[in-house]
């Protein structure tokens, strides 16, 4: 235990100095890698390792995850995830609270372990703050590395988490110089006729009815390697560990198993204990994928029976996406809204195999809504085989009227009025304006603010 206490004590010195110039960053960490140690990128982390004929040492920095403000609870959750389950080690760690590191409270603990005649020490150091917990895992077979761990820790600096993850390039987002209110709308709450109430919150839309709560998360990327090898268990675990595990301790996560499928379902559920309150809940997680992003739905019910009454099948959970819908006010519309899309297909002769050309379709739509109730719009596009495509371009201007989730625009095609169902869908990049023509519902504009 003296060996272990020495390691814990070394790790807790990290708030007393920053050392020399910072050479690298990962997630909220800034650090100086030990000289000669090999860096490897892991899924959700970075590992620094040194192996010789006599010893082995590693330092693994894990990406921070959402969490409460209780350092002890966060440590226990991370220990279970990274050590008990990740390394398959049992036993209670010896822990000690360390001094704060900026906005983060440090708590470290570890155990001495032995496997196949090899003695080593495992230490987990967690940092709680800014609504997140970040972890570092240290493993070594050589106590001579403790001083090196100390020097590494003395160079650590922890930053505030970024306000929001930058969306992928294929997701529309406001420019960096956009005003602060570009992501907000006037009506952040919708009361639906069936009793559900939707409210926009940071990172998700909260939908509640009675003691049932559903969280509609904005799109989150899936690691590239999991698109190739990830099965139902892998993908559900990936999102569960980030969205559910920081708040709920599940008894047993049951993951729905797909048969051979094209549009697969990704769904997991289990009875759980809410970490903050100790209350018993039934928690489920549904993930749908679109354009490289996973859109998760988390359901929290007071019991499995209550969950089943509202959601008799998995598809019923997926339909909750439809509650990400908010009313449009005139003040929210002011400005320019755009959308564009394109698709193409290559053709080959079925007999000779010779190339037969490419068919392509592209279109662009822009609406500008002005103060005072006027608007203008332009619509252009092309379709057909490349080299003989048909082009169109249309422009309109007139007045607009908003009433009961409807937007009426004057002076449209053939100088007639057109009525659209109008609502906002909230995303991590801000609101998406949906305009669906009432008498021709195939005309559906999905617009983002320019």
Secondary structure, DSSP 8 states (H G I E B T S, - for coil): -HHHHHHHHHHGGGGG---S---EEETTEEE---TT-EEEEETTEEEEEEE-SS-EEEEEEEEEEE--S-HHHHHHHHHIIIIITTT---S--EEEE---BTTBEEEEEEEEEEETTEEEEEEEEEEEETTEEEEEEEEES-TTHHHHHHHHHHT-EE----SS----TTS----TT--GGGG--S--EEE-TTS-EEEEETTEEEEEETTEEEEEE--EE--HHHHHH--HHHHHHHHHHHHTTTTEEES--EE----S-SS--EEEEEEEEETTT--EEEEEEEEEEETTEEEEEEEEESSHHHHHHH-SSHHHHHGGGGG--B---HHHH-EEEEEEEEEEEEEE-TTT--EEEEEEEEEEEEEEE-TTSEEEEEEEEEEEETTS-EEEEEEEEEEEEEETTEEEESS-GGG--EEEEEEEEEETTEEEEEEEETT-TT-EEEEEE-
